[in-house]
């Protein structure tokens, strides 16, 4: 089976086009997958030449049967070469490319979508409401039961896999957005992710929200009112889940192999440990969508954009995970 993966190029004033082409060059000889690069053709061709990659980029319209690296641009306005970082025009283009890739997945024209980084602030300043790519895709697909999962490994191939109950929220709003149904959904999706990854076990560990997992209600009651009921409900469904555990100790036990996956209550609780051990290999995987979506676990990196020095490891890992999940479904 030859699959086709769409890659939305994200904010072209960031490192998205650069890391995409570098990652594709590294993966080109691994298999026969085809890639639809959804973005600005001129930007891609300039980077391809500048980096000396010589990828055979072809227009999507009229593509030949053997063409593997195709370019499609659904955004009508031309993008100048000298766009400043955070350009509103680039932000609008990034959202158009993201939407096109998702819609093609929903029409089953693509087997997966890999999304290069966008800048939320730039998108909002361009006049578009936007929380994040995960939330955008969930709404577009009409999927209410989704969760953000991040996974990565260190140089000794030790993995951390984290599913978040809440995502892009101010810290002061986290508590009121944690509920037993949300925690139970994250547990369910975490267990399913272990199966999708082909792991031998699906041991899910759930973080508490408060220090020491609340100390029996002395340091907070969310563990009693929301988290423990969700863990117990998931156990009754036959899932191998434990918690709530104090988060400060839990990640050590996961990292040494006691569990396959962590359910964390909020963004930084889960992602700070992950990025500590797997910053260059981290991948974002949206669970619960009707299609496969992965992305590198880094941002637009405006500070190094345009210099040709961006590390493609996270984008390469995102592409590899997409391919792994496509093969598992076939």
PLY file of the C-alpha trace (Angstrom):
ply
format ascii 1.0
element vertex 330
property float x
property float y
property float z
element edge 329
property int vertex1
property int vertex2
end_header
0.00 0.00 0.00
1.27 3.47 -0.91
-0.21 6.07 1.41
-0.50 9.80 0.88
0.30 12.24 3.67
-0.68 15.89 3.56
1.62 18.43 5.16
0.27 21.93 5.83
3.25 24.28 5.86
2.14 26.51 8.73
3.54 30.02 9.11
6.04 30.58 6.27
7.77 33.32 8.27
8.74 30.58 10.72
10.68 27.35 10.24
7.82 25.23 8.85
8.90 25.04 5.18
12.54 24.50 6.12
11.98 21.63 8.57
9.38 20.05 6.28
11.75 19.81 3.33
14.67 18.67 5.48
12.54 15.96 7.09
11.22 14.77 3.72
14.75 14.52 2.37
15.68 12.33 5.32
12.61 10.12 4.83
12.61 10.00 1.02
14.36 6.65 0.67
12.59 4.93 3.59
9.44 3.94 1.66
7.15 4.91 -1.23
4.75 7.24 0.58
3.49 10.24 -1.38
3.32 13.73 0.13
1.03 16.62 -0.66
2.69 19.83 0.53
-0.07 22.37 1.12
1.49 25.79 0.92
3.25 28.39 -1.19
5.13 26.82 -4.15
7.67 29.63 -4.57
8.70 29.50 -0.91
9.14 25.74 -1.09
11.18 25.84 -4.29
13.46 28.56 -2.94
14.12 26.53 0.22
14.62 23.34 -1.78
17.29 25.07 -3.87
18.87 26.92 -0.96
19.25 23.75 1.11
20.53 21.75 -1.86
17.97 18.99 -1.25
16.92 18.46 -4.87
13.56 17.05 -3.92
11.52 16.54 -7.12
8.69 18.93 -6.22
5.81 18.81 -8.69
2.51 20.71 -8.94
-0.47 18.74 -7.66
-2.50 19.49 -10.76
-1.46 17.15 -13.52
0.83 15.12 -11.27
2.18 11.94 -12.78
1.64 8.52 -11.29
5.19 8.27 -10.01
5.43 11.78 -8.56
5.85 11.65 -4.79
6.35 15.25 -3.65
3.43 17.38 -4.75
2.59 21.04 -4.05
-0.89 22.51 -3.75
-1.77 26.08 -2.75
-5.45 26.79 -1.99
-4.67 30.35 -0.81
-5.46 32.89 -3.53
-3.21 35.77 -2.48
0.48 35.62 -3.46
2.96 35.65 -0.59
5.93 37.99 -1.06
9.39 36.62 -0.38
10.20 39.26 2.23
7.29 38.77 4.66
8.08 39.89 8.20
7.68 37.43 11.06
4.11 37.12 12.25
2.76 38.63 9.03
-1.08 38.71 8.94
-0.96 37.53 5.33
1.17 34.54 6.30
-1.17 33.80 9.21
-4.24 33.79 6.97
-2.47 31.53 4.51
-1.49 29.11 7.30
-5.12 28.71 8.38
-6.25 28.20 4.77
-3.65 25.48 4.28
-4.61 23.81 7.55
-8.29 23.82 6.58
-7.57 22.42 3.13
-5.52 19.55 4.54
-8.19 18.64 7.08
-10.97 18.76 4.51
-9.00 16.47 2.21
-8.57 14.02 5.09
-12.31 14.13 5.81
-12.96 13.37 2.13
-10.44 10.51 2.46
-8.19 11.99 -0.20
-5.31 11.88 2.28
-4.38 9.15 4.75
-3.00 11.58 7.35
-2.26 15.24 7.97
1.01 16.55 9.42
0.79 20.20 10.45
3.80 22.50 10.57
3.83 25.17 13.31
1.59 28.22 13.30
1.65 31.25 15.56
-1.58 31.70 17.52
-0.94 35.37 18.26
-0.31 36.15 14.60
-3.49 34.35 13.54
-5.60 36.22 16.10
-4.05 39.53 15.06
-4.94 38.71 11.45
-8.61 38.82 12.44
-9.33 35.12 12.88
-10.51 33.56 16.17
-8.08 30.79 17.03
-7.17 28.74 20.11
-4.86 26.17 18.56
-4.55 23.73 15.69
-5.93 20.88 17.81
-9.06 22.83 18.69
-9.44 24.12 15.11
-9.31 20.61 13.65
-11.65 19.20 16.29
-14.26 21.84 15.48
-13.85 21.42 11.73
-14.28 17.66 12.01
-17.22 17.97 14.42
-15.32 15.86 16.95
-16.24 16.50 20.57
-14.24 13.60 22.01
-10.66 14.57 21.26
-7.50 15.02 23.29
-3.97 16.25 22.72
-1.24 13.66 23.11
2.49 14.40 23.11
5.15 11.73 22.92
8.92 11.74 22.66
12.06 9.89 23.71
15.56 10.59 24.91
18.85 9.49 23.33
18.51 6.08 25.03
15.07 5.53 23.48
13.21 5.98 26.77
9.73 7.30 26.06
7.28 9.64 27.70
3.70 9.72 26.37
1.30 12.30 27.78
-2.42 12.92 27.19
-3.81 16.26 28.39
-7.20 16.75 30.04
-7.07 20.51 29.37
-4.93 22.21 26.74
-4.51 25.91 25.99
-6.06 27.49 29.07
-4.87 30.14 31.52
-3.77 28.38 34.68
-6.47 30.10 36.76
-9.16 28.41 34.60
-7.79 24.86 34.75
-9.60 23.72 37.90
-13.06 24.72 36.71
-12.45 22.94 33.39
-11.58 19.59 34.95
-14.50 17.20 35.27
-14.89 13.46 35.71
-16.15 12.96 32.11
-13.16 14.87 30.68
-10.68 12.88 32.76
-12.36 9.60 31.84
-12.26 10.53 28.14
-8.53 11.26 28.36
-7.99 7.87 30.03
-10.01 6.11 27.36
-8.14 7.80 24.51
-4.80 7.15 26.20
-5.52 3.43 26.44
-6.62 3.32 22.80
-3.46 5.15 21.76
-1.35 2.44 23.37
-3.19 -0.13 21.26
-2.80 1.97 18.10
0.94 2.23 18.75
1.17 -1.56 19.12
2.46 -1.41 22.69
2.39 -4.67 24.62
0.64 -3.09 27.60
-1.68 -0.13 28.17
-0.89 0.95 31.72
-2.29 4.45 32.21
-1.21 6.61 35.15
-3.27 9.69 36.05
-1.79 12.83 37.63
-3.42 14.68 40.44
-3.99 18.38 39.96
-2.79 19.59 43.35
0.51 19.10 45.22
0.72 15.58 46.66
-2.51 14.76 44.77
-4.47 16.91 47.20
-3.41 15.28 50.49
-6.87 13.77 51.00
-8.59 17.11 50.38
-6.27 19.21 52.52
-4.58 20.81 49.47
-7.52 20.78 47.08
-10.58 18.67 46.33
-10.40 18.07 42.57
-8.85 14.65 43.15
-11.87 13.66 45.26
-14.62 15.24 43.19
-13.42 14.64 39.62
-10.23 12.66 39.13
-10.75 9.64 41.40
-14.34 9.05 40.17
-13.03 9.06 36.58
-10.26 6.60 37.41
-12.74 4.28 39.16
-15.18 4.49 36.22
-12.40 3.61 33.78
-11.36 0.65 35.93
-14.94 -0.65 35.88
-14.70 -0.60 32.09
-11.66 -2.86 32.28
-8.95 -0.28 31.63
-5.58 -0.67 33.34
-5.45 2.70 35.06
-4.18 4.01 38.39
-4.16 7.31 40.22
-4.41 10.08 40.95
-0.68 10.18 41.59
1.37 13.15 42.80
2.71 14.59 39.56
6.14 15.46 40.95
6.99 11.77 41.43
4.88 10.16 38.73
6.96 11.15 35.71
10.05 9.51 37.20
8.18 6.21 37.51
6.81 6.47 33.98
10.23 7.26 32.56
11.74 4.16 34.14
9.04 1.98 32.61
6.30 1.45 35.21
3.59 2.86 32.91
3.11 3.37 29.18
1.29 6.68 29.31
0.38 9.59 31.59
-2.85 11.56 31.77
-1.93 15.09 32.88
-4.39 17.71 34.03
-2.97 20.75 32.24
-0.55 21.82 29.55
2.66 22.54 31.43
2.17 19.74 33.96
2.52 17.23 31.15
4.72 19.00 28.62
7.51 20.32 30.83
8.78 16.79 31.65
8.25 15.66 28.07
10.22 18.51 26.55
12.95 18.01 29.11
13.73 14.55 27.75
12.47 14.75 24.17
12.50 18.35 22.98
13.93 17.44 19.57
11.90 14.25 19.13
8.52 15.33 20.52
5.40 14.80 18.45
1.86 16.12 18.92
-0.83 13.56 18.02
-4.52 14.54 18.16
-6.51 11.62 19.54
-10.18 11.13 18.67
-10.24 12.79 15.25
-11.73 10.84 12.32
-8.31 11.08 10.63
-4.66 10.87 11.63
-3.09 14.20 12.57
0.42 14.68 13.91
2.71 17.69 14.20
6.15 18.61 15.50
6.20 19.65 19.12
7.75 23.07 18.62
6.66 26.49 17.46
7.50 28.78 14.58
10.94 29.61 16.03
11.00 33.12 14.55
14.38 33.71 16.19
16.12 31.26 13.82
13.72 31.33 10.86
15.34 31.97 7.50
18.83 30.97 8.65
18.78 27.36 7.45
19.77 26.01 10.87
16.43 24.61 12.13
16.52 21.02 13.37
14.04 18.82 11.46
14.05 15.96 14.02
10.59 16.72 15.46
9.01 17.09 12.01
10.66 13.86 10.91
9.27 12.14 14.01
5.79 13.51 13.21
5.99 12.14 9.67
7.23 8.78 10.92
4.40 8.53 13.45
1.85 9.35 10.75
3.27 6.56 8.59
3.26 4.13 11.52
-0.42 4.86 12.25
-1.38 4.54 8.57
0.28 1.13 8.39
-1.45 0.04 11.60
-4.85 0.89 10.10
-4.26 -0.94 6.82
0 1
1 2
2 3
3 4
4 5
5 6
6 7
7 8
8 9
9 10
10 11
11 12
12 13
13 14
14 15
15 16
16 17
17 18
18 19
19 20
20 21
21 22
22 23
23 24
24 25
25 26
26 27
27 28
28 29
29 30
30 31
31 32
32 33
33 34
34 35
35 36
36 37
37 38
38 39
39 40
40 41
41 42
42 43
43 44
44 45
45 46
46 47
47 48
48 49
49 50
50 51
51 52
52 53
53 54
54 55
55 56
56 57
57 58
58 59
59 60
60 61
61 62
62 63
63 64
64 65
65 66
66 67
67 68
68 69
69 70
70 71
71 72
72 73
73 74
74 75
75 76
76 77
77 78
78 79
79 80
80 81
81 82
82 83
83 84
84 85
85 86
86 87
87 88
88 89
89 90
90 91
91 92
92 93
93 94
94 95
95 96
96 97
97 98
98 99
99 100
100 101
101 102
102 103
103 104
104 105
105 106
106 107
107 108
108 109
109 110
110 111
111 112
112 113
113 114
114 115
115 116
116 117
117 118
118 119
119 120
120 121
121 122
122 123
123 124
124 125
125 126
126 127
127 128
128 129
129 130
130 131
131 132
132 133
133 134
134 135
135 136
136 137
137 138
138 139
139 140
140 141
141 142
142 143
143 144
144 145
145 146
146 147
147 148
148 149
149 150
150 151
151 152
152 153
153 154
154 155
155 156
156 157
157 158
158 159
159 160
160 161
161 162
162 163
163 164
164 165
165 166
166 167
167 168
168 169
169 170
170 171
171 172
172 173
173 174
174 175
175 176
176 177
177 178
178 179
179 180
180 181
181 182
182 183
183 184
184 185
185 186
186 187
187 188
188 189
189 190
190 191
191 192
192 193
193 194
194 195
195 196
196 197
197 198
198 199
199 200
200 201
201 202
202 203
203 204
204 205
205 206
206 207
207 208
208 209
209 210
210 211
211 212
212 213
213 214
214 215
215 216
216 217
217 218
218 219
219 220
220 221
221 222
222 223
223 224
224 225
225 226
226 227
227 228
228 229
229 230
230 231
231 232
232 233
233 234
234 235
235 236
236 237
237 238
238 239
239 240
240 241
241 242
242 243
243 244
244 245
245 246
246 247
247 248
248 249
249 250
250 251
251 252
252 253
253 254
254 255
255 256
256 257
257 258
258 259
259 260
260 261
261 262
262 263
263 264
264 265
265 266
266 267
267 268
268 269
269 270
270 271
271 272
272 273
273 274
274 275
275 276
276 277
277 278
278 279
279 280
280 281
281 282
282 283
283 284
284 285
285 286
286 287
287 288
288 289
289 290
290 291
291 292
292 293
293 294
294 295
295 296
296 297
297 298
298 299
299 300
300 301
301 302
302 303
303 304
304 305
305 306
306 307
307 308
308 309
309 310
310 311
311 312
312 313
313 314
314 315
315 316
316 317
317 318
318 319
319 320
320 321
321 322
322 323
323 324
324 325
325 326
326 327
327 328
328 329
